[in-house]
Amino acid sequence: MLVSERNELKMLRGRLAGLENMVKLGLRLTEKKRMILREIVKISGRTTFTSAVDRVSRELSIPYSTVKWNMMQLRSCGLII
């Protein structure tokens, strides 16, 4: 197995663990959370949590507090860092 394949497998296992954590916590991956995750992927650079919340809020025209609340749930499940 190549290093890149190993890294991809590790990443996928991490995402699966994050989704399992959501289920354990009784959280759903709502459409809003999916939109936020897609936007976070677009950022794909080193940024602080606060600046990511701000950018996602502006890009999606969703209130800052709503984005922050959803991103905190995603972070607590391990789907984002």
Backbone hydrogen bonds, N-H to C=O, Kabsch-Sander energy under -0.5 kcal/mol:
donor,donor_aa,acceptor,acceptor_aa,energy
6,R,2,L,-2.4
7,N,3,V,-2.5
8,E,4,S,-2.2
9,L,5,E,-2.5
10,K,6,R,-2.3
11,M,7,N,-2.2
12,L,8,E,-2.5
13,R,9,L,-2.3
14,G,10,K,-2.0
15,R,11,M,-2.2
16,L,12,L,-2.4
17,A,13,R,-2.4
18,G,14,G,-2.0
19,L,15,R,-2.3
20,E,16,L,-2.4
21,N,17,A,-2.3
22,M,18,G,-1.8
23,V,19,L,-1.8
24,K,20,E,-2.3
25,L,21,N,-2.2
26,G,23,V,-1.2
27,L,22,M,-3.0
30,T,28,R,-1.5
34,R,30,T,-2.3
35,M,31,E,-2.5
36,I,32,K,-2.3
37,L,33,K,-2.7
38,R,34,R,-2.5
39,E,35,M,-2.0
40,I,36,I,-2.4
41,V,37,L,-2.1
42,K,38,R,-1.4
43,I,39,E,-1.5
44,S,40,I,-2.0
47,T,45,G,-0.6
52,A,48,T,-2.1
53,V,49,F,-2.5
54,D,50,T,-2.3
55,R,51,S,-2.5
56,V,52,A,-2.7
57,S,53,V,-2.5
58,R,54,D,-2.2
59,E,55,R,-2.9
60,L,56,V,-2.4
61,S,57,S,-0.9
62,I,57,S,-1.5
67,V,63,P,-2.2
68,K,64,Y,-2.8
69,W,65,S,-2.2
70,N,66,T,-2.3
71,M,67,V,-2.9
72,M,68,K,-2.3
73,Q,69,W,-1.6
74,L,70,N,-2.3
75,R,71,M,-2.5
76,S,72,M,-2.3
77,C,73,Q,-1.3
78,G,75,R,-1.0
79,L,74,L,-2.2
80,I,74,L,-0.9
